[in-house]
Amino acid sequence: MKTIHVSIFLCSSLLALAQPQPGGKEPPRGPGSKPSLLNPAALKAKAPDDFKAQFTTTKGDFVVEVHRDWAPNGADRFYVLVKNGFYDGAEFFRVIPNFMVQFGIPGNPKIAAAWAHANLRDDPVKQGNKRGRITYAMAGPNTRTSQVFINFRDNSNLDSQGFAAFGEVTEGMDVVDKLYGGYGDMQEMGGHGPSPSKIESEGNAYLDKNFSQLDKIKTAKILP
């Protein structure tokens, strides 16, 4: 997992979006690790053409509707991750009001390590980064893994940089808007929020100790 600057900024081993400048363009708290989650190569499946995923969080529930034709590689990966409990217990570690909320580093460091280099090939951008759209973070071509972000606003400036939305929040965007964002941006970007590299190496124990107000995902599931 690596870091991005809105042009492209690499920082150790994380994936993240840099905030546009004004006026400018784990002991984990989640469930124990599942053996399957430690073997990304074994977790591959074609997603339905359209499906919904419900996220139950400490602020309430929201539903993401995914359209495979928007970004098939991204949709397939998201389907597999949700179906196998990857996001359960993960925290919303980067919440920047009027920009986006990012999540997708598991609370268990062993699982984080297993997925650190499980890169996806890029999808062409067919749908833009409008408010409520969900997109993978990345650090350059073909570097998407598991971290995603939900746009709080129209971030269409990201479209030309290859950020391909694969779904959108259709229920509970008011819940997404309420996720705690008082820590600001991550430390690697000059903020006071969590360091993704420390989340990866120490898990939710690091967040519990130093960033206890962050909201988290209790469970995520594919709706029938």
Secondary structure, DSSP 8 states (H G I E B T S, - for coil): -----SS----TT--------TT-----SS----GGGG-GGG------SEEEEEEEETTEEEEEEEETTT-HHHHHHHHHHHHTTTTTT-B--EEETTTEEEE---SSHHHHHHHTT--B------S---TTEEEE--SSTT-B-S-EEEESS--GGGGGGT--EEEEEEE-HHHHHTS--TT-SBGGGTSSB--HHHHHHHTHHHHHHH-TT--BEEEEEE--
